[in-house]
Amino acid sequence: MSAWNYWHVHHFMVTHYQNTGLVPERSVLLVEFADLDPEQVDEGIAEFDLVMGNHRGGVDHNAYKEA
């Protein structure tokens, strides 16, 4: 079990977006949180999308979901 969860992914995304104006790609998040289940990464992405809304622009995370 990882010490990380979806909330850490969400926080990382918010911090990265605030600092750079760019949304990190799912592939970057999977590397950054390699010990976390991909489903948890996807939940963090979904939380970020919910909070930030579609107006933020950036990456289409659905294009990076695993089959």
DABEL-V16043 format. One record per residue. N is the residue number from 1. RES is the residue in one letter. D_FIRST is the distance of its C-alpha to the first C-alpha in whole Angstrom. Layout:
n: [N:N]
res: [RES:RES]
d_first: [D_FIRST:D_FIRST]
This chain:
n: [1:2:3:4:5:6:7:8:9:10:11:12:13:14:15:16:17:18:19:20:21:22:23:24:25:26:27:28:29:30:31:32:33:34:35:36:37:38:39:40:41:42:43:44:45:46:47:48:49:50:51:52:53:54:55:56:57:58:59:60:61:62:63:64:65:66:67]
res: [M:S:A:W:N:Y:W:H:V:H:H:F:M:V:T:H:Y:Q:N:T:G:L:V:P:E:R:S:V:L:L:V:E:F:A:D:L:D:P:E:Q:V:D:E:G:I:A:E:F:D:L:V:M:G:N:H:R:G:G:V:D:H:N:A:Y:K:E:A]
d_first: [0:4:7:9:10:13:15:14:16:19:19:19:22:24:24:25:27:29:30:31:32:30:27:24:24:21:21:21:18:16:17:16:13:12:8:8:9:13:13:12:14:17:16:17:20:21:21:23:25:26:27:29:30:32:35:32:33:31:29:28:25:26:27:24:22:21:23]
